Amino acid sequence: MPCPERGDGQWRGLYRKHPWLAQVGSLARPLLVPNLLVHGEWMLGALDGHGLDPTTLFDLHVLLYSHVQGVAAHLEMEAHAEAATGQSEDQWMDSRASTLRELVESGRFPTFAKVVGSFEGGYDLRLDALFEFGLKALLDGLTPLVEGPAPGTPEPARRLT
């Protein structure tokens, strides 16, 4: 599958420079301006020609764009939260350690308790790494849909119903 690193990397850089931008446009009510359509044109052009129906083609574009926008929105929310509370993410989590411990030890959330309990020194939410992990998972998962299945594997369903 063509890697949208160039296009999504540009968007990610833009969101880093202007974090408020992630809050401006919604997927359901997109801003219809030429500079925003540049990314759509690039993405659709990269995916076109693989035999995908127009709905699937556009769904893939929206899915990848929403991943970039979603992580960017969390960067903006964190910036606002830190400004409002005066606490870094780590300080905020540290101040709620007893509440988390009570929830984990309550027995109501055994899987959560097992996973959280396995972290030595706590879980470090790294949004950049999470973005890369998510983008790779999306691209790897979408590759058979776009390029066709590997020889000897059944063809994936084109649309979820």
N, C-alpha and C positions, 0 to 999 in steps of 0.2 A: 504494500500500500504506500502511495506517496506520503512522505513524512511532512506534515504541515509545520515542522519546526520553525521554518522561516516566518510563516504567517502568524502562528500562535506565539512564537518568540517575540515578534514585534508587538503583539497585543499585550503580552505579559509585561514587556518593558514599558509600554505605554501606561498600563495599570500601576506599575511600580512608581512611575514618575507622577502620575495623577490618580491616586487611589480612589478619589471620589467618583471617578468615571464609571466604576462598576455599578454605582447606584443610579446612574442617569437613565440608562435604557433598559427596558425589560424585554424578555424574549417574546412575550405576548403583544407588546406594543413597541416594536423597535423604532428607533429613530431612523427615518428614511432620508439620509443625507449621503452625498457621494463618497465622502471619505470613509464612512462606515461600510459602504457597499464594496469598497476595494477588497476588504478581507473576504466577504462573501463570494465575490467573483473569483478571487484566487483559490479559495477552498473548493468551490464548485468546479472550477476548471481542473483542479488536481484530481478530483474524483470522477469527473465526466469521462465517458468512453469505456467504462467498465461494465456496461450492460445493466446498470441499476435503473429502476424505474424512478421517475422524477420525485415522488414522495420520499422514497428511501434515500435518494441523493440529498435532498434538502434536510431530511431528518439527521443524517450523518453530519452535515454542516452545523446544524443547530446543536447537536449533542457535543461536538468538539468545542464549539464556541462557548457553550454553557459551562463546560468544565473550566475553561480559562476564566470566564467571568465569575464563576462561583468561588474559586479560590481567591480571586482579586477582591471580591466582596468581603471575605473574611479578613483580609489584610486591612481593609478600610474599617470594618467593625472593631478590630483589635486596636487600631490607632485611636478611634473615638473612645473606646473603653479605657485605654491607658490615660488619655487626656482627662476623662471625666473622673476617674478614681485616683489618679496619681500613682497607681500601682502597675508594675510590669505584669506580664502574664504569669511569670513564676511567683511573684509576690502575691498575686490574687489567688493562685492555686494553693500556695502555702497557707494563706489565711483561712482556707476552707478545708484544710487537711482533716480536721476532726469530723466534720460533716461527712466527708468522703469515707473516712474510716468507719463511721457508724453505719453508713449505707452498705459498705462492703461486708461488714461483720454481722449485718442483720439476717443473713441467710436467704433473703428474698431474691438475690441476684447472683446465683452460684457461678455462672459462666463468667460474668463480669468480674466477680471476686477472684476467680482463678486466673483470668488474664491479667488483671491489674496487679494481683499479688505476685505475678511472675516477673514484673519489672524491678530490676535492681536500681534504686535511685529514682524511680518514677518514670513516667512516659514523657518523652520530649516531643511535643507537637512541632514538627518542622514543616511549615507550609510549602516551602520551595521543594523539599524532597517529596512531600505528599503530592504536589502538582506533577512532578516528573513521574512518580510511581503511577498515578492515575492516568496520565496521558499515555504512558507506555502500555498500560493494561487496556485502555480503550483502543489504541492503535493495533495492538496484537490481537485483540478480540475481534476487531472489525476487518482485519486483513482477509480472512477467508470469505467474508461477505463481498468485499470489493474485488479481490483478485481471483476468487473462486477457491474451492477446497483443495487441499493438497491431494495428490494422487492417492486413491484408495480410501479416502474418507468421504462420508456422505455430505452432500451439499447442505449448508445451514439454511434454516428458514429465512426468507427475505423480510418478513414483517411479523411483528408480534401482534396478536389479535386479542 
